[in-house]
Amino acid sequence: MKFRLWIPLISILPAASFLACGGGEDMEAQSEGAVAVSDTLVLAVRDTIGLEMGDSSYVFGMIMEAGHGLDGEITVLDMQRSCLSVYSPDGLFLRNIGTPGPGPGEFQIPVNFAVMTDGGYAVADAIGRNISFFSPEGEYLRMMSGFFPTPPMSIQGGPDGSLVGESMAMMLMGQDVTASVDICRWSDSAEADVVYLSVPMELNIQEGGGATTVERNPEIDFAVGPDGSVFVAELSDTLFSVRGFSPEGEEILTMVEETERTPMTQDELDAGSLSLSIRIIDGEASSNMDRVEDVYPWRNVIASIGVDAESRIWVEMANEDHPVFRVYDYSGNLLFYAVTDVPFTPVSRPSFMIDAGGFLACDRDPLDYPKIFSFTLAERP
């Protein structure tokens, strides 16, 4: 099942909407000096966090993101409950951070979070159009605002207490509207310090209604390495594309290759996708979850990208029937493949989050109930 985030911004234009979510290799990057690919390794499920009913600390509403803290703690952002829930590496509930509301330290519609280099947290709120910062213990510290038209919809901790994120940039010049999806780094204001990548969005201006929509807008995913390097994957149905940048923005890796399209199975088409809609009218916001049945019929080549503690780039392939990862070094050498020990199908496949703390996946739209999977990396027997 696919998950989509759809946000009409009616308070900005007469009617404006965009799709925010968050393909092959440049063979030169793997030619001379490339290491031999080892046997396929296995990501084995170590534990799960989540209950269908019972202790409310383990019953999730709508999981948006999961990640590791500095001590291996597992943090989960629940949009429906408007809080971060923090668990021990073994899955024991420790504390909640944040509550519903419009005030300091409160969230209206939190869409993503980041663990900062000092162990603190940053949470992006789509309705508040801000990012709130908390100490490692969950104490509210400050807020970063001034983003237009929205705050970054996906964020990760960057070097020296900065944030790296995916945002939408929109410019209004009279009747002309231009927009792009950008990967940037911010320090202490909504003005970006570094723009790593900017991908134009195709806008469709409908005459008469004054509506601005995005047709199949650029979809990208990104990851930040332990050294602050940033890696960006384009989520395309015809392209394998991974690019890497130094913390200062210099491009250090390019892997690009055209591929053939992979059609979705009938089960995938029948399952559709889960769409979160957020509507803002004159400062008032509402949201709802819808099942979208008319889905794009082709799979993307790449599903996600992550970087582990050993500075290995994990590229999850979406054009396979089961989760398959290609794992590279910073030079683009293919090190090994990895698969999961659970036979996830294209419909039951969870969303993977790989960071310096380890390997997680979240089941946002499950057949039973939302949960977090925690994995360990093991050799194939």
Protein Blocks (a to p, Z undefined) as FASTA:
>chain_A
ZZddddddfklmmbdcdddehibacfklmmnoiacdddddddddfbdcddfbdcfklmcf
bdfbdcddfkopacdddfklopaddddfkopafbdedjedjbehiafbdcbdcddfkopa
cdddfklopacdddfkopafbdcehiafbdcfbdcddeehiacddddddddehjaccddd
dddddfkbcbdfbdfbdcdddddddehjlpacdehiadddddddfkopacdddddfkbcc
dddddfkopafbdcddddddddddfklmmnopaddddddeehiacddddddfbdcfbdcf
bfbdcddfkopacdddfkbfbdcdddddfkopafbdcddfbdcdfklpccddddfkbccd
ddfbackbgcdddddddddZZ
